[in-house]
């Protein structure tokens, strides 16, 4: 990725010419002040007192002028894609994948989707497809280099029992179905490096590891990674939040996946080891030739942030103005209190009976 600083509207820099107006006003005020000081024979203040105000006043239009040019960061990214490798992510969508630790906790299927997306991002240059698994494996997306297409398909097309199994057995998943990815043209014929990542709870009918391994070894052969999305304390909950009585966790699921991985020369990982699954996926595909898929350009404007920066010198000016205004008001108030004339009030009291006249204090 290559980035550069650009200006979307360079002529906006002419707005900085507004700097001449406050500077002209400041020069005129300074000239009048100097004349008044000469008449009153007052010493001029040191230049260091005026410099901050001058710089702050000049900085406001300059910064706004820079913002008017609309500075932006422009980045260009070249997307490359492997030409010798493809991957398929097989997601178990049987009803048992609805199980979760509580009615509000993420289901196995939701966790499997998140983990599939994470592993897919770890092999971003490899075109990847999606297949669903019940008692058969069906493709939902053939290997595609666009990660957004993969994510949208995963989010919207991978649903529980959609499509459903071909049988009505209580245990509908068959791990033997993944053998089809080795011998039924899921991958393009020219692809020599092939990877299948299966995300499942492992609750399957009887597995035939040797036959599955032979099917996956057909042609160039398929590397197998199994991710066990499962916990023994999970249940399938109905809409009211009650556990369904018909579902019970299959404690032999771990052993079934281990047997299959061992026979096919693959690897099996738990949910807490997705990072290891990512590394295994990269190792299985290795490095290979690539081609340029496309180039994308992204522009991030900086103008709002530069415009906000103009507030800093403006606040310095306002701070000084407010401080001087308050000091002047306080000085005037003190002078008014000290030099205000004193008013004397004479009081007359009513004359008492028998008094000769009035008496004033």
TIFISE-853334 format. One line per 10 residues: number of its first residue (from 1); their letters; for each residue x, y, z of C-alpha. Coordinates in pm, 1 decimal. Layout:
// residues N
NUM) A) X Y Z  ...
***
This chain:
// residues 361
1) XXXXXXXXXX) 0.0 0.0 0.0  134.1 341.6 -106.4  7.0 662.8 53.2  50.8 1029.8 -33.7  -73.5 1371.5 75.5  -288.9 1548.6 -184.8  -491.9 1871.5 -199.7  -834.0 1825.5 -356.9  -900.9 2198.1 -411.4  -562.8 2378.3 -434.7
11) XXXXXXXXXX) -725.7 2712.9 -526.2  -875.6 2715.1 -179.8  -539.2 2846.5 -62.8  -652.0 3189.4 -189.4  -868.4 3205.6 122.7  -547.0 3263.0 315.8  -530.2 3608.0 153.4  -785.6 3707.0 414.7  -478.6 3727.2 636.6  -417.8 4076.0 492.8
21) XXXXXXXXXX) -736.4 4215.8 647.8  -660.2 4152.3 1018.1  -296.0 4245.0 963.0  -396.6 4575.1 803.1  -633.3 4648.3 1089.9  -366.8 4558.3 1342.5  -111.8 4784.3 1168.4  -355.9 5075.5 1168.8  -434.2 5027.3 1537.9  -64.1 5004.4 1621.4
31) XXXXXXXXXX) 2.2 5327.1 1430.1  -268.0 5514.6 1618.6  -149.3 5371.7 1947.3  207.5 5481.1 1876.4  88.6 5833.6 1796.3  -109.9 5850.3 2120.4  188.1 5730.8 2320.5  410.6 5996.7 2168.5  162.4 6268.3 2261.8  131.5 6136.9 2615.7
41) XXXXXXXXXX) 503.7 6063.4 2635.6  434.7 5701.6 2736.5  688.4 5426.1 2673.7  598.2 5160.4 2418.1  533.0 4807.3 2552.3  799.0 4546.9 2476.0  749.1 4363.2 2142.0  733.8 4028.2 2325.3  390.7 4123.1 2458.9  249.5 4185.5 2113.9
51) XXXXXXXXXX) 408.1 3892.8 1931.4  171.7 3616.9 2061.1  -136.0 3818.6 1959.5  13.2 3891.8 1619.6  98.4 3527.0 1552.9  -241.5 3404.9 1674.8  -423.1 3660.5 1458.9  -221.3 3561.1 1153.2  -257.9 3186.2 1216.0  -640.2 3178.4 1197.4
61) XXXXXXXXXX) -678.8 3269.5 825.3  -367.0 3073.0 733.3  -499.8 2752.2 890.0  -845.9 2808.0 739.2  -680.7 2862.5 401.9  -500.7 2529.7 431.8  -830.9 2363.1 527.8  -992.8 2519.2 217.7  -745.5 2331.4 -1.5  -896.9 2007.9 138.7
71) XXXXXXXXXX) -580.8 1815.7 225.3  -630.7 1440.4 214.9  -440.1 1117.8 251.3  -468.6 905.8 -63.2  -367.5 541.5 -44.0  -343.1 295.3 -329.5  -359.5 -77.9 -267.7  -274.1 -351.1 -513.9  -464.7 -675.8 -460.1  -287.8 -993.7 -564.2
81) XXXXXXXXXX) -430.9 -1344.2 -578.7  -271.8 -1687.1 -579.3  -290.9 -1873.7 -908.9  -190.2 -2215.7 -777.7  -405.1 -2249.5 -462.7  -768.5 -2256.6 -355.1  -953.7 -2328.2 -30.0  -1300.0 -2450.7 64.7  -1464.8 -2382.4 398.7  -1717.8 -2651.4 487.7
91) XXXXXXXXXX) -1971.5 -2536.7 748.6  -2184.6 -2787.2 938.0  -2546.7 -2664.3 921.8  -2718.0 -2959.7 1091.1  -2968.6 -2885.5 1367.8  -2718.6 -2967.3 1641.4  -2525.9 -2655.5 1535.2  -2803.9 -2453.8 1701.1  -2668.8 -2561.9 2041.9  -2530.6 -2299.1 2277.9
101) XXXXXXXXXX) -2433.1 -2261.8 2642.3  -2743.8 -2055.8 2720.1  -3046.9 -1924.6 2530.0  -2869.6 -1591.1 2475.3  -2519.7 -1726.8 2405.0  -2381.5 -1755.9 2047.0  -2475.0 -2080.4 1877.1  -2222.0 -2320.7 1734.6  -2310.3 -2202.6 1386.0  -2252.7 -1836.4 1475.9
111) XXXXXXXXXX) -1915.7 -1922.5 1627.0  -1824.8 -2138.7 1326.0  -1897.6 -1847.7 1090.6  -1678.6 -1611.7 1291.5  -1393.7 -1862.9 1298.6  -1425.3 -1934.8 925.7  -1400.5 -1564.3 848.7  -1095.4 -1530.6 1070.3  -913.5 -1819.1 899.4  -1017.9 -1687.7 557.5
121) XXXXXXXXXX) -859.5 -1351.8 637.9  -537.0 -1531.3 734.3  -506.2 -1661.7 374.9  -638.0 -1346.2 207.4  -457.5 -1404.9 -125.2  -608.5 -1750.6 -171.3  -946.3 -1774.2 -352.5  -1186.4 -1939.4 -109.5  -1526.1 -2102.9 -141.7  -1799.7 -2219.0 94.8
131) XXXXXXXXXX) -1983.9 -2548.1 120.1  -2249.3 -2662.8 365.9  -2251.8 -2998.5 540.0  -2531.2 -3223.2 665.5  -2539.9 -3578.0 527.3  -2406.3 -3429.2 203.2  -2172.8 -3147.7 105.1  -2316.1 -2880.5 -122.3  -2128.4 -2576.9 -256.9  -2266.1 -2232.0 -175.7
141) XXXXXXXXXX) -1975.0 -2039.0 -326.1  -1697.4 -2165.2 -550.7  -1349.0 -2028.3 -474.8  -1357.1 -1652.0 -511.8  -1073.9 -1403.2 -449.9  -1307.4 -1131.8 -316.3  -1320.1 -1145.8 63.7  -1639.7 -936.4 74.7  -1820.8 -1189.8 -145.5  -1706.3 -1463.9 90.9
151) XXXXXXXXXX) -1827.3 -1270.9 397.2  -2168.1 -1189.9 243.6  -2224.5 -1549.5 139.3  -2122.9 -1673.3 481.7  -2355.5 -1428.3 654.7  -2663.9 -1461.6 433.8  -2655.2 -1805.7 269.9  -2522.8 -2034.9 543.4  -2826.8 -2118.3 759.1  -2937.5 -2413.1 969.6
161) XXXXXXXXXX) -3064.5 -2697.5 746.7  -3077.0 -2478.0 438.8  -3071.1 -2704.2 249.2  -3166.8 -2981.0 486.2  -3041.7 -3341.0 493.5  -3181.6 -3604.5 262.9  -3291.3 -3823.5 555.6  -3506.6 -3765.1 861.6  -3267.3 -3932.1 1105.0  -3219.4 -3768.4 1442.7
171) XXXXXXXXXX) -2844.3 -3763.4 1376.6  -2828.2 -3615.0 1028.0  -2460.8 -3515.9 991.8  -2221.5 -3744.5 805.5  -1856.1 -3648.3 807.1  -1802.2 -3898.1 526.8  -1960.0 -3636.5 296.1  -1643.8 -3425.7 298.5  -1475.3 -3685.3 79.2  -1667.3 -3531.8 -211.7
181) XXXXXXXXXX) -1438.8 -3228.7 -200.4  -1151.2 -3446.9 -311.0  -1306.8 -3627.3 -607.2  -1607.8 -3426.6 -731.3  -1454.3 -3122.9 -904.2  -1496.8 -2869.9 -625.7  -1158.9 -2725.1 -724.0  -1043.0 -2605.4 -1065.5  -838.8 -2877.8 -1241.2  -527.5 -2658.4 -1270.6
191) XXXXXXXXXX) -512.4 -2591.5 -896.3  -236.6 -2795.6 -736.5  -260.9 -2675.0 -375.7  -598.7 -2743.0 -224.1  -721.7 -2687.3 129.8  -1044.6 -2790.7 300.0  -1134.4 -2637.1 637.1  -1426.8 -2811.1 807.7  -1602.9 -2636.7 1096.7  -1832.3 -2881.4 1272.5
201) XXXXXXXXXX) -1947.0 -3005.0 1612.4  -1833.7 -3353.0 1508.2  -2168.6 -3510.7 1601.0  -2186.4 -3749.6 1308.8  -2298.5 -4093.3 1209.6  -2031.1 -4361.6 1179.8  -1720.0 -4233.5 1001.3  -1505.5 -4434.4 757.7  -1169.2 -4258.8 788.5  -978.2 -4469.6 534.0
211) XXXXXXXXXX) -1235.4 -4425.2 259.3  -1258.2 -4051.9 329.8  -879.0 -4020.5 321.9  -863.2 -4196.3 -16.6  -1128.8 -3962.7 -159.2  -943.0 -3653.6 -34.7  -615.5 -3784.8 -180.1  -754.6 -3804.9 -533.9  -571.0 -3598.1 -795.0  -333.3 -3341.1 -645.2
221) XXXXXXXXXX) -476.4 -3420.4 -303.2  -652.2 -3205.3 -44.6  -506.6 -3082.0 283.6  -758.8 -3116.0 565.7  -810.2 -2896.0 871.8  -1088.8 -2971.9 1117.2  -1214.6 -2714.5 1368.5  -1420.7 -2864.4 1651.2  -1697.1 -2616.5 1739.2  -1842.0 -2794.9 2040.0
231) XXXXXXXXXX) -1878.0 -2803.8 2417.4  -2033.5 -3082.1 2629.0  -2243.7 -2837.4 2832.6  -2435.3 -2696.3 2534.3  -2802.5 -2753.7 2457.6  -3047.0 -2669.8 2181.4  -3304.8 -2421.7 2311.3  -3656.6 -2367.8 2182.4  -3798.8 -2016.1 2120.6  -3916.5 -1995.9 2482.4
241) XXXXXXXXXX) -3562.2 -2058.2 2609.3  -3617.6 -2416.3 2730.1  -3375.2 -2696.8 2637.2  -3510.1 -2940.1 2380.9  -3538.2 -3288.0 2526.8  -3451.2 -3456.0 2198.2  -3094.5 -3326.7 2185.3  -2799.7 -3464.3 2383.8  -2429.5 -3386.3 2324.4  -2231.0 -3669.2 2165.8
251) XXXXXXXXXX) -1921.2 -3718.3 2374.9  -1752.9 -3925.3 2101.8  -1732.8 -3629.3 1862.1  -1373.2 -3548.3 1958.9  -1259.8 -3904.5 1890.8  -1436.4 -3913.3 1551.2  -1261.9 -3598.1 1435.0  -925.7 -3720.1 1559.3  -961.2 -4048.7 1368.2  -1053.5 -3866.6 1048.7
261) XXXXXXXXXX) -767.4 -3617.9 1078.8  -516.5 -3891.3 1147.8  -625.9 -4101.6 850.3  -623.0 -3803.8 609.9  -296.8 -3658.3 739.1  -475.8 -3345.5 854.9  -509.0 -3150.4 1176.9  -790.1 -3097.4 1425.9  -819.0 -2788.6 1646.1  -1056.0 -2678.5 1918.7
271) XXXXXXXXXX) -1226.6 -2341.8 1933.4  -960.0 -2208.4 2165.9  -689.1 -2281.7 1908.6  -814.4 -2094.1 1602.6  -480.8 -1913.4 1584.2  -310.4 -2251.2 1540.1  -563.9 -2335.0 1267.5  -468.7 -2013.2 1087.1  -100.8 -2104.4 1095.2  -176.9 -2457.8 976.9
281) XXXXXXXXXX) -377.9 -2317.2 684.9  -92.5 -2091.3 578.6  156.1 -2376.6 610.7  -63.6 -2612.1 407.6  -87.1 -2364.9 118.4  269.2 -2236.6 138.9  386.2 -1971.9 -106.3  317.9 -1959.9 -475.0  278.8 -1741.9 -784.2  30.9 -1454.6 -779.9
291) XXXXXXXXXX) -130.4 -1220.5 -1027.7  -269.2 -871.2 -988.1  -642.2 -886.5 -931.1  -701.4 -512.8 -913.6  -601.7 -182.5 -763.7  -808.7 20.1 -524.4  -775.5 380.2 -413.7  -892.1 529.0 -85.6  -903.3 898.4 3.3  -933.3 1017.7 362.2
301) XXXXXXXXXX) -995.5 1392.8 389.4  -814.3 1588.7 659.9  -993.0 1921.3 605.9  -1225.9 1897.0 910.4  -932.4 1831.5 1142.0  -728.0 2119.0 997.4  -1026.7 2352.8 1033.4  -1062.8 2253.5 1397.2  -697.6 2342.3 1447.8  -788.2 2705.0 1367.1
311) XXXXXXXXXX) -977.1 2715.2 1694.8  -653.1 2706.4 1893.1  -519.0 3050.4 1794.8  -874.5 3185.1 1801.2  -914.2 3069.1 2159.9  -585.7 3238.2 2251.0  -716.2 3566.4 2109.4  -1049.7 3534.2 2285.3  -878.4 3442.9 2609.5  -668.0 3756.3 2601.3
321) XXXXXXXXXX) -965.2 3972.9 2505.3  -1185.9 3831.7 2778.6  -908.8 3865.0 3035.6  -846.1 4226.9 2945.3  -1219.4 4300.3 2943.1  -1264.9 4153.2 3288.8  -965.3 4341.3 3421.0  -1104.5 4667.5 3280.1  -1446.7 4605.6 3432.3  -1293.6 4523.3 3768.5
331) XXXXXXXXXX) -1078.3 4837.7 3757.0  -1375.5 5057.6 3667.1  -1582.3 4901.3 3943.8  -1313.4 4968.1 4205.5  -1269.8 5325.4 4085.4  -1643.0 5382.1 4098.3  -1661.2 5259.9 4457.0  -1361.5 5462.0 4571.2  -1449.5 5791.5 4404.9  -1828.7 5784.0 4423.0
341) XXXXXXXXXX) -1968.9 6098.6 4602.5  -2104.7 6050.3 4954.1  -2469.6 6155.9 4989.9  -2573.1 6292.8 5331.1  -2935.6 6248.0 5423.8  -3097.9 6469.0 5687.0  -3381.2 6320.2 5879.2  -3663.7 6507.9 6045.5  -3853.1 6359.4 6335.0  -4209.2 6443.5 6439.9
351) XXXXXXXXXX) -4243.6 6705.5 6712.8  -4341.8 6572.7 7053.2  -4619.8 6736.3 7255.9  -4490.7 7036.4 7441.1  -4175.3 7075.8 7236.3  -4079.1 7420.6 7116.8  -3955.2 7320.1 6776.5  -3798.1 7047.9 6566.9  -3467.4 6885.1 6629.6  -3252.4 6750.0 6366.7
361) X) -2969.4 6508.9 6417.6
***
